[in-house]
Amino acid sequence: MHPDRIQALIAQCLTEPDDLSAVPEQEGLDATDLRRIALFRGFIVKVKHNQVRKILPLTLRLLPAVGLELTFFSEYAPAYLAMRASGSVQIDRQVEQLAAKLKVFLDQRSGLDVDALRDVLTHELTLWSPKSTVVEQGGSRQRGHLSWLGRLELERYRTNVLAACGALASRQFDAGRHLEALDCTLAYWRPRDRDVVEFFEVDELTALLISAAQRHHTIGGVGRALAAMGVTQISRHDLDDFFRQLAERGFLRCA
């Protein structure tokens, strides 16, 4: 195909989010031409996500590092252009749609690099989500109840997400050194009176107790839930001590 015609089709692809396979056969496009146009369109769509990069910088840095950037944005281009067809889009909507499409893209693939991408995306979304959500105020004052003094979320990961994020943030990421299978759980905490999210790693027992407390709201309820799960080695004294420490560190209030 003549280069001028390919450029015209590229321009059309940027304004009309139609599937490239719908281009009439008389255009004379072969598979190589279609691939070139799709990749170029993907590149242009990638460039249009500079605002999203402020919220998902490490995810968008990891995509090219594992060789999936243009493939993803080529597949994402039709949905993105359709979203933009009616005008400008708020940044939160852009983040939500890109994240949703990236999750589908990753679900169709496997491998340590895919697991790491999914974990880094989840990490960045979790850091962003509590900051954009109003923290519930107050809590029950009924005796024996646990009232959280902010928003706490737990996320479980399959890779060493902290090592990958640290290397990506310092621009020293190397797939051979920083992609590692590792089960871990991170806790994300936003105090009620602050607009910042802290995160830290917790062990499985701590994660279990926090999850139980978020569901049952009393120390007695946590104890009964543990007993129902067959966890009998943790005494009421152990629970009282655990939640007292959380209270001393400002995570909750024991009424």
Secondary structure as UniProt FT lines:
FT   HELIX           3..15
FT   HELIX           20..22
FT   HELIX           25..27
FT   HELIX           31..47
FT   TURN            48..49
FT   HELIX           50..53
FT   TURN            54..55
FT   HELIX           57..65
FT   TURN            66..67
FT   HELIX           69..84
FT   TURN            85..86
FT   HELIX           91..107
FT   HELIX           112..131
FT   TURN            143..144
FT   STRAND          145..148
FT   STRAND          150..159
FT   HELIX           161..169
FT   TURN            170..171
FT   HELIX           175..178
FT   STRAND          181..191
FT   TURN            192..193
FT   STRAND          198..202
FT   HELIX           204..216
FT   HELIX           219..228
FT   TURN            229..230
FT   HELIX           236..248
FT   TURN            249..250
FT   STRAND          252..254
//
